[in-house]
């Protein structure tokens, strides 16, 4: 099984899961998430469920659920379980496997965003493999079409494709290249909105509403729930990891 990432600026994502009840004070075996669970409820919501926190800034007459379908709404307990899937231990190794052989230079994981020039494969324990794919657009490698399109079209065990979309910029013409490709190949895909920490609440809310409208009206294969994240504050990352664990059957 594989979860695939198309890199350009930012992305997309979706699926279904159990409803969230009260705020149980559960504790994960993962120390980092245990720290998150000790946060005050308002801050906990912002870190774990960023769309809920953002939704509070909507006008009263906007109606609930305008920016969050909540199709994937796991409990804190399930999110805690998912953390163990991504925790590197002696029994659960996170390994770099290989790069696509078309490009022969050695893998560099320190390059800035948008500079991936080949497909990098990472095995997450015995659960699944994540594939980091080259960006589309003007920085794409010359063999992008042969390498990426062939993989997405022919990989039978592909679980989901994640498109990274810059929440500051919104959906661009280059993003539409990847969206159209996923739609053409009938691939289930998800939008991940990056740089959640880079905008004011008002501007971010405007961007999220516009992207949500696009997903609802212009796509067929995109999961209707957006996944906003920040690699700086880690907001939304725990929920995204839980989603990946869920769709790959790793929480069973």
C-alpha positions in Angstrom: 0.0 0.0 0.0 1.2 3.5 -0.7 0.3 7.1 0.1 1.6 9.5 -2.5 2.6 13.1 -2.3 2.8 15.5 -5.3 4.9 18.5 -4.3 4.6 22.0 -5.8 3.6 24.4 -3.1 0.9 22.7 -0.9 -1.9 20.2 -0.9 -5.1 18.1 -0.5 -6.6 15.3 1.5 -9.7 13.3 2.8 -11.6 10.2 4.2 -14.1 9.0 6.8 -13.7 8.2 10.5 -15.4 8.0 14.0 -17.1 11.0 15.6 -15.4 13.0 18.3 -16.9 13.0 21.8 -15.9 15.0 24.8 -12.3 16.0 25.4 -10.9 12.8 27.1 -7.6 13.2 28.8 -6.0 10.2 27.2 -2.2 9.8 26.9 -0.3 8.5 23.9 2.8 6.4 24.2 4.4 9.1 22.0 5.9 11.8 24.2 5.3 14.6 21.7 1.6 14.0 21.5 1.4 13.5 25.3 2.6 17.1 25.5 -0.1 18.3 23.1 -2.8 16.6 25.3 -1.7 18.7 28.3 -2.5 21.9 26.5 -5.6 24.0 27.5 -8.6 23.0 25.4 -8.6 26.1 23.2 -5.0 25.6 22.3 -5.5 21.9 21.9 -8.3 22.5 19.4 -6.0 24.9 17.4 -3.2 22.4 17.2 -5.2 19.1 16.6 -8.3 20.4 14.8 -7.3 23.7 13.1 -10.5 23.9 11.0 -12.7 23.9 14.1 -10.7 26.8 15.5 -10.9 28.7 12.2 -14.6 28.0 11.9 -15.2 30.0 15.1 -14.4 33.1 13.2 -17.2 32.7 10.7 -20.1 35.1 10.8 -23.0 33.7 12.9 -25.3 33.4 9.8 -22.7 31.5 7.8 -24.0 28.2 9.0 -22.0 25.3 10.6 -19.8 23.1 8.6 -19.2 25.6 5.9 -15.5 25.0 5.8 -15.3 21.5 7.4 -17.3 18.5 6.2 -16.0 16.5 9.2 -16.1 13.3 7.3 -12.8 12.5 9.0 -13.4 13.3 12.7 -11.3 10.9 14.8 -11.1 10.8 18.6 -8.0 12.0 20.4 -7.5 8.3 21.3 -7.3 7.3 17.6 -5.0 10.2 16.9 -2.8 9.0 19.7 -2.7 5.5 18.2 -1.7 7.0 14.9 1.2 8.7 16.4 2.7 5.3 17.3 2.5 4.3 13.6 4.9 7.2 12.8 7.1 6.9 15.8 10.5 5.5 14.9 11.5 2.6 17.2 13.6 -0.5 17.0 10.4 -2.4 16.0 8.9 0.3 13.9 11.6 1.7 11.6 11.1 4.7 9.4 13.4 4.0 6.4 14.5 5.7 3.3 14.2 3.0 0.6 15.2 4.3 -2.8 14.8 6.9 -5.5 13.4 6.5 -9.0 16.3 5.2 -11.1 15.7 7.6 -14.0 17.6 10.3 -12.1 21.0 9.0 -10.8 22.0 11.7 -8.4 22.0 10.8 -4.7 18.9 11.7 -2.6 19.1 15.0 -0.8 16.4 15.5 1.9 17.6 18.9 2.9 16.6 20.8 -0.3 14.0 23.5 0.1 10.4 23.0 -0.9 9.7 22.5 -4.6 13.2 21.0 -5.3 12.4 17.3 -5.3 13.6 16.0 -8.7 12.8 12.3 -8.3 10.5 10.0 -6.5 11.7 9.2 -3.0 10.3 6.2 -1.2 10.0 5.9 2.6 8.8 2.8 4.4 6.8 3.5 7.6 7.3 0.4 9.7 5.4 -2.6 8.2 2.4 -0.4 7.5 2.8 1.4 4.2 5.2 3.4 2.0 5.1 7.1 1.5 6.3 8.4 -1.9 7.6 12.0 -2.2 7.1 13.0 -5.8 8.7 15.8 -7.9 6.9 19.1 -8.2 4.9 20.0 -11.3 5.4 23.3 -13.2 8.5 25.2 -14.1 10.7 23.3 -11.6 9.6 19.9 -12.7 12.3 17.5 -14.0 12.3 16.9 -17.7 11.0 13.3 -17.3 8.2 14.4 -15.0 5.4 13.1 -17.3 7.0 9.7 -17.9 8.0 9.3 -14.2 5.0 10.7 -12.3 2.0 10.2 -14.6 3.0 6.6 -15.3 3.4 5.8 -11.5 0.0 7.4 -10.6 -1.8 5.7 -13.5 -0.4 2.2 -13.2 0.2 1.7 -9.4 -2.6 -0.6 -8.4 -1.9 -0.4 -4.6 -2.0 3.3 -4.5 -4.2 4.4 -1.6 -4.3 8.2 -1.9 -2.6 11.1 -3.6 -1.9 14.3 -1.5 -1.7 17.6 -3.3 0.1 20.4 -1.3 -1.4 23.8 -1.9 0.0 27.0 -0.5 -2.8 28.5 1.7 -1.3 32.0 1.3 -1.4 31.9 -2.5 -4.4 29.6 -3.1 -4.9 27.3 -6.1 -2.7 28.4 -9.0 -2.5 27.4 -12.6 0.3 25.0 -11.7 -1.8 23.4 -9.0 -4.5 22.8 -11.6 -2.1 20.7 -13.6 -2.0 18.2 -10.8 -5.7 18.5 -10.1 -6.6 17.8 -13.7 -4.2 14.9 -13.8 -5.9 13.3 -10.7 -9.3 13.9 -12.2 -8.4 12.5 -15.6 -6.9 9.3 -14.0 -9.9 9.0 -11.6 -7.5 9.0 -8.6 -8.8 9.7 -5.1 -6.9 12.6 -3.8 -6.7 15.1 -0.9 -5.8 18.8 -0.6 -3.3 19.7 2.2 -3.2 23.5 2.8 0.3 24.4 3.9 1.7 27.5 5.7 -1.2 27.8 8.1 0.9 30.1 10.3 1.7 32.6 7.6 -1.6 34.5 7.3 -3.9 36.5 9.6 -7.1 34.7 10.6 -9.2 36.8 8.3 -7.1 36.2 5.2 -6.7 32.5 6.0 -10.5 32.1 6.4 -11.1 33.8 3.1 -8.6 31.5 1.3 -10.0 28.3 3.0 -13.5 29.3 2.0 -12.5 29.9 -1.6 -10.6 26.6 -1.8 -13.4 24.7 -0.2 -15.9 26.1 -2.8 -13.5 25.0 -5.5 -13.4 21.5 -4.1 -17.1 21.3 -3.7 -18.0 22.6 -7.2 -15.0 21.8 -9.5 -13.8 18.4 -8.5 -15.1 14.8 -8.5 -12.3 12.8 -6.9 -11.1 15.2 -4.2 -11.9 14.4 -0.6 -14.3 17.2 0.4 -12.5 17.9 3.7 -9.4 20.1 3.6 -6.4 19.5 5.8 -4.6 22.7 6.7 -1.2 22.3 8.4 1.8 24.2 9.6 5.2 22.7 9.9 6.2 25.6 12.2 3.5 25.2 14.8 2.6 21.6 13.9 -1.0 22.6 13.7 -3.0 20.0 11.8 -0.1 17.6 11.4 -1.4 15.1 14.0 -4.8 14.9 12.3 -3.2 14.4 8.9 -1.0 11.6 10.2 -4.1 10.0 11.7 -5.9 10.2 8.3 -3.0 8.5 6.6 -2.9 5.8 9.2 -6.6 5.3 8.9 -6.8 5.0 5.1 -3.9 2.5 5.0 -5.6 0.3 7.6 -2.8 1.0 10.1 -5.1 1.7 13.1 -6.6 -1.8 13.1 
